[in-house]
Amino acid sequence: MNKEITTTIDDNEYSLILQQAVAVIHSVRTTIARQINNTVNSAYWNIGKLLFDKHLEGGYGSGVVKRLSVDLKAEFPDMGLSPRNLWYMKRYYELYYQADIKVQQSVALLPWGHNTLLIDKELPLEQVLFYSQEAIQKGWKKELLLNAIKMNTYAIRQQQLKSNNFDVALPESQVDYANEVFRSSYNLGFLGITEPVKELELEKRLVVKIKSFLLELGRGFSFIGNQYRLEYNNKEYFVDMLFFHRGLRALVAVELKIGAFQAEYVGKMNLYLSLLDRLEKGADENPSIGIILCADKNHLDVEIALQDVNKPIGVAEYQLLLPKEELQALILQEINSKDPIN
């Protein structure tokens, strides 16, 4: 019986089942990690509040904290209760107890090492919120968070003009999240493209390296298919790449263009989104979102093209060149993978 079942599933269908199963496991693991972080940080928050309320500072306070550390470690040896960490807990509470609830909720979900890094950097609260949300959504390790801060990613992101109409085409509760999920630029350097290619070839390479593309898109995306077929009124339409975003609970259509943005791309995407909402969207899902991925875009051209469009559409650029460090790593990997010359 099992043999009969497997013979009725082709490779594409099996691949989709596998991807969805992996997505479920990743989602559960992420949820568990956040719950653990939240619980640990809650304990640290309350210890920090205790130290803050007792007005413990240097001098006399140092002796109290050292003694407290010894006694607490004897009782809870695996909780990271060193004097240095206890001072971090006090600072943690001190920094955020009067902060906006969004800030408090975001830092509560971070691993403690991420929080100590943010504390050391003494960032304004709006930047703490930005970096903590980015780290949570994209699964940044502490090193990636540090690099993002050193690159001043917050300031760069603030300077980028929005190339979408999410504020008018999405429910108000989704606008901020959608703007956080979708970026204005994506790096496709992992494709290894060194000469011009056609759109279909670009799409094929992305499908082959779909894991890398999903990592570039960010957390929450599940790949549904490429050249996804939609049929309506005896006509066929094909979406280049179709995804589902768990957090937004929405289908995401991606159209790939090898040249600069053109206004007519919006009309085509608007049609695809109408068809997806009519034919594919679940009753409990949000409106489908479209992303037009181009080699180049002019903000004014995008703005006028989206002006009277009621479907949520964003336009993003892609780069095919890797950063120097990643390129060097790939070259070394390629060299090491070669058979030695005898």
C-alpha positions as CSV (number, residue, x, y, z in Angstrom):
1,M,0.0,0.0,0.0
2,N,2.8,2.4,0.8
3,K,4.5,1.6,-2.5
4,E,1.3,2.5,-4.4
5,I,1.1,5.9,-2.6
6,T,4.7,6.9,-3.3
7,T,4.3,6.2,-7.0
8,T,1.5,8.7,-7.2
9,I,3.6,11.6,-5.9
10,D,5.9,13.3,-8.3
11,D,9.2,15.0,-7.3
12,N,7.6,18.5,-7.3
13,E,4.7,17.4,-5.1
14,Y,7.1,15.6,-2.7
15,S,9.4,18.6,-2.6
16,L,6.5,20.8,-1.6
17,I,5.5,18.4,1.2
18,L,9.0,18.3,2.5
19,Q,9.3,22.1,2.5
20,Q,6.0,22.5,4.3
21,A,7.1,19.9,6.9
22,V,10.4,21.7,7.4
23,A,8.6,25.0,7.8
24,V,6.3,23.6,10.5
25,I,9.3,22.3,12.5
26,H,11.2,25.6,12.1
27,S,8.2,27.5,13.3
28,V,7.8,25.3,16.4
29,R,11.5,25.5,17.2
30,T,11.4,29.3,16.9
31,T,8.3,29.5,19.1
32,I,9.9,27.3,21.8
33,A,13.1,29.4,21.7
34,R,11.1,32.6,22.1
35,Q,9.2,31.2,25.0
36,I,12.4,30.2,26.7
37,N,14.0,33.6,26.1
38,N,10.8,35.3,27.4
39,T,10.8,33.2,30.6
40,V,14.5,33.7,31.3
41,N,14.3,37.4,30.6
42,S,11.3,37.7,32.8
43,A,13.3,36.4,35.7
44,Y,16.2,38.7,34.9
45,W,13.8,41.6,34.6
46,N,12.4,41.0,38.1
47,I,15.9,40.6,39.6
48,G,16.9,43.8,37.9
49,K,13.8,45.5,39.3
50,L,14.8,44.3,42.8
51,L,18.3,45.7,42.5
52,F,16.9,49.0,41.0
53,D,14.4,49.4,43.8
54,K,17.1,48.9,46.4
55,H,19.1,51.7,44.8
56,L,22.2,49.5,44.6
57,E,25.1,51.2,42.9
58,G,28.9,50.9,43.1
59,G,30.8,50.8,46.4
60,Y,28.4,49.4,49.0
61,G,26.2,48.0,46.3
62,S,29.1,46.1,44.7
63,G,29.6,44.1,47.9
64,V,25.9,43.3,48.1
65,V,25.8,42.2,44.5
66,K,28.9,40.0,44.9
67,R,27.4,38.3,47.9
68,L,24.1,37.9,46.2
69,S,25.8,36.3,43.2
70,V,27.6,33.7,45.4
71,D,24.4,32.7,47.2
72,L,22.3,32.6,44.0
73,K,24.8,30.6,42.1
74,A,24.8,28.0,44.9
75,E,21.1,27.7,44.5
76,F,20.9,28.1,40.7
77,P,24.3,27.2,39.2
78,D,23.2,27.2,35.6
79,M,21.4,30.6,35.4
80,G,24.3,32.9,34.7
81,L,24.1,34.8,38.0
82,S,27.6,36.3,38.0
83,P,28.0,39.8,39.5
84,R,28.5,41.2,36.0
85,N,25.3,39.6,34.8
86,L,23.4,40.9,37.9
87,W,24.5,44.4,37.0
88,Y,23.3,43.8,33.4
89,M,19.9,42.8,34.9
90,K,19.6,46.0,36.8
91,R,20.6,48.0,33.7
92,Y,18.1,45.9,31.6
93,Y,15.2,47.0,33.9
94,E,16.5,50.5,34.3
95,L,16.6,51.1,30.5
96,Y,13.2,49.6,29.6
97,Y,10.8,49.8,32.5
98,Q,9.5,53.2,31.2
99,A,9.8,52.3,27.5
100,D,7.0,51.7,25.1
101,I,5.4,48.3,25.4
102,K,6.7,47.3,21.9
103,V,10.3,47.8,23.1
104,Q,9.6,45.7,26.2
105,Q,8.0,42.9,24.3
106,S,10.8,42.8,21.7
107,V,13.7,42.7,24.1
108,A,11.9,40.1,26.1
109,L,12.0,37.7,23.1
110,L,15.8,38.2,22.5
111,P,18.5,35.8,23.8
112,W,20.2,37.3,26.8
113,G,23.5,37.8,24.9
114,H,21.7,40.0,22.4
115,N,20.3,42.1,25.2
116,T,23.7,42.6,26.8
117,L,25.0,43.7,23.4
118,L,22.2,46.3,23.0
119,I,22.8,47.5,26.6
120,D,26.5,47.9,26.0
121,K,25.9,49.9,22.8
122,E,23.6,52.4,24.6
123,L,21.3,52.9,21.6
124,P,18.3,55.2,21.6
125,L,15.0,53.2,22.2
126,E,13.8,53.5,18.6
127,Q,17.0,51.8,17.5
128,V,16.7,49.1,20.2
129,L,13.2,48.4,18.9
130,F,14.5,48.2,15.3
131,Y,17.4,46.0,15.9
132,S,15.6,43.7,18.3
133,Q,12.7,43.2,15.8
134,E,15.2,42.6,13.0
135,A,17.1,40.0,15.1
136,I,13.8,38.2,16.0
137,Q,12.3,38.1,12.5
138,K,15.5,37.2,10.7
139,G,17.0,34.9,13.3
140,W,20.2,36.9,13.7
141,K,22.9,35.4,15.9
142,K,24.7,37.9,18.2
143,E,27.5,38.4,15.7
144,L,25.0,39.4,12.9
145,L,23.3,41.8,15.3
146,L,26.7,43.4,16.1
147,N,27.5,43.7,12.4
148,A,24.2,45.3,11.7
149,I,24.8,47.9,14.4
150,K,28.3,48.6,13.2
151,M,27.0,49.1,9.7
152,N,24.4,51.5,11.0
153,T,21.6,49.5,9.4
154,Y,19.0,51.6,11.2
155,A,20.1,54.8,9.6
156,I,20.4,53.2,6.2
157,R,16.9,51.8,6.4
158,Q,15.5,55.1,7.5
159,Q,17.0,56.8,4.5
160,Q,15.5,54.3,2.0
161,L,12.3,55.5,0.4
162,K,9.4,53.1,0.5
163,S,8.6,51.6,-2.9
164,N,5.2,50.2,-2.1
165,N,1.6,51.1,-1.4
166,F,1.1,49.0,1.7
167,D,-0.1,51.9,3.8
168,V,-3.2,52.3,1.6
169,A,-3.7,48.7,0.3
170,L,-3.3,46.6,3.4
171,P,-5.3,46.5,6.7
172,E,-3.8,49.0,9.1
173,S,-2.8,46.2,11.5
174,Q,-0.5,44.7,8.8
175,V,1.2,47.8,7.4
176,D,4.1,48.1,9.8
177,Y,4.8,44.4,9.7
178,A,4.7,44.2,5.9
179,N,7.2,47.1,5.7
180,E,9.5,45.2,8.1
181,V,9.2,42.0,6.1
182,F,9.8,43.3,2.6
183,R,12.9,45.2,1.8
184,S,13.7,47.7,-1.0
185,S,16.8,45.6,-2.1
186,Y,17.8,42.0,-2.2
187,N,21.2,40.4,-2.8
188,L,21.1,37.5,-5.2
189,G,24.9,37.1,-5.4
190,F,24.5,33.5,-4.2
191,L,23.4,32.7,-7.7
192,G,26.9,33.1,-9.1
193,I,25.7,35.0,-12.2
194,T,28.6,36.8,-13.9
195,E,26.9,37.6,-17.3
196,P,23.4,38.7,-18.5
197,V,20.7,36.1,-18.3
198,K,17.1,35.9,-19.3
199,E,14.2,36.2,-16.8
200,L,13.4,32.5,-17.1
201,E,17.0,31.5,-16.4
202,L,17.1,33.8,-13.4
203,E,13.9,32.2,-12.1
204,K,15.4,28.7,-12.7
205,R,18.5,29.5,-10.7
206,L,16.5,30.9,-7.9
207,V,14.4,27.8,-7.7
208,V,17.5,25.6,-7.6
209,K,18.8,27.7,-4.8
210,I,15.5,28.4,-3.2
211,K,16.9,27.8,0.4
212,S,19.3,30.7,-0.1
213,F,16.6,32.9,-1.6
214,L,14.3,32.2,1.4
215,L,17.1,33.2,3.7
216,E,17.5,36.4,1.8
217,L,13.8,37.1,1.9
218,G,13.8,36.6,5.7
219,R,11.9,34.4,8.2
220,G,8.4,33.2,7.7
221,F,8.4,32.5,3.9
222,S,7.3,29.1,2.6
223,F,7.9,28.3,-1.1
224,I,4.7,27.1,-3.0
225,G,5.9,26.9,-6.6
226,N,7.3,28.6,-9.7
227,Q,5.4,29.4,-12.9
228,Y,2.3,28.9,-10.7
229,R,-0.7,28.4,-12.9
230,L,-3.9,30.3,-12.5
231,E,-6.9,29.7,-14.8
232,Y,-9.8,32.1,-15.1
233,N,-12.4,32.6,-17.9
234,N,-10.7,30.0,-20.1
235,K,-7.3,31.8,-19.9
236,E,-4.1,30.8,-18.2
237,Y,-1.8,33.0,-16.2
238,F,1.6,32.1,-14.6
239,V,3.1,33.7,-11.5
240,D,6.9,33.5,-11.6
241,M,7.2,32.5,-7.9
242,L,4.6,32.1,-5.3
243,F,5.2,32.0,-1.5
244,F,3.2,32.1,1.7
245,H,4.2,34.2,4.7
246,R,3.1,32.7,8.0
247,G,3.3,35.9,10.0
248,L,1.4,38.0,7.5
249,R,-0.9,35.0,6.7
250,A,-0.8,36.0,3.0
251,L,0.2,34.7,-0.3
252,V,3.2,36.5,-1.8
253,A,3.7,36.6,-5.6
254,V,7.1,37.5,-6.9
255,E,7.7,38.6,-10.5
256,L,11.3,38.7,-11.8
257,K,12.4,41.4,-14.2
258,I,15.9,41.5,-15.7
259,G,15.7,45.2,-16.6
260,A,14.7,48.4,-14.9
261,F,11.2,48.9,-13.5
262,Q,8.4,49.8,-15.9
263,A,5.0,51.0,-15.0
264,E,3.2,48.2,-16.9
265,Y,4.6,45.7,-14.5
266,V,2.2,47.0,-11.8
267,G,-0.9,46.3,-14.0
268,K,0.2,42.7,-14.6
269,M,0.9,42.2,-10.9
270,N,-2.4,43.7,-9.9
271,L,-4.1,41.2,-12.1
272,Y,-2.2,38.3,-10.6
273,L,-3.2,39.4,-7.1
274,S,-6.8,39.7,-8.0
275,L,-6.7,36.2,-9.4
276,L,-4.9,34.8,-6.3
277,D,-7.5,36.5,-4.0
278,R,-10.3,35.1,-6.0
279,L,-9.0,31.6,-6.7
280,E,-6.4,30.7,-4.0
281,K,-6.7,32.9,-0.9
282,G,-8.2,31.1,2.2
283,A,-11.1,32.5,4.1
284,D,-8.9,33.3,7.1
285,E,-6.0,34.7,5.1
286,N,-5.1,38.3,4.4
287,P,-5.0,39.9,0.9
288,S,-2.3,38.6,-1.4
289,I,0.9,40.7,-1.7
290,G,3.0,41.3,-4.8
291,I,6.7,42.0,-5.1
292,I,8.2,43.1,-8.4
293,L,11.9,42.3,-8.3
294,C,13.8,44.4,-10.8
295,A,17.5,45.1,-11.7
296,D,16.9,48.8,-11.1
297,K,14.0,51.2,-10.1
298,N,13.4,54.9,-9.9
299,H,11.4,55.9,-6.9
300,L,9.3,58.5,-8.7
301,D,8.4,56.0,-11.4
302,V,7.3,53.5,-8.8
303,E,5.3,56.1,-6.9
304,I,3.2,57.2,-9.9
305,A,2.7,53.7,-11.1
306,L,1.3,52.6,-7.6
307,Q,-0.7,55.8,-7.0
308,D,-4.2,54.5,-7.7
309,V,-3.6,50.7,-7.3
310,N,-5.7,49.1,-4.5
311,K,-3.7,45.8,-4.3
312,P,-0.6,45.7,-2.0
313,I,2.4,45.8,-4.3
314,G,6.1,46.5,-3.6
315,V,9.0,47.1,-6.0
316,A,12.5,46.0,-5.0
317,E,15.9,45.9,-6.6
318,Y,18.3,43.0,-6.7
319,Q,22.0,42.9,-6.8
320,L,23.9,40.0,-8.3
321,L,27.3,40.8,-6.8
322,L,28.3,39.4,-3.5
323,P,30.0,41.4,-0.8
324,K,33.8,41.1,-0.9
325,E,33.9,38.8,2.2
326,E,31.3,36.4,0.9
327,L,32.9,36.3,-2.5
328,Q,36.3,35.4,-1.0
329,A,34.6,32.7,1.1
330,L,33.0,31.2,-2.0
331,I,36.3,31.3,-3.9
332,L,38.1,29.5,-1.0
333,Q,35.2,26.9,-0.9
334,E,35.6,26.3,-4.6
335,I,39.4,25.9,-4.3
336,N,39.1,23.5,-1.4
337,S,36.5,21.4,-3.3
338,K,38.8,20.7,-6.2
339,D,40.6,17.4,-6.3
340,P,44.4,17.8,-5.6
341,I,46.7,17.6,-8.5
342,N,48.7,14.4,-8.4
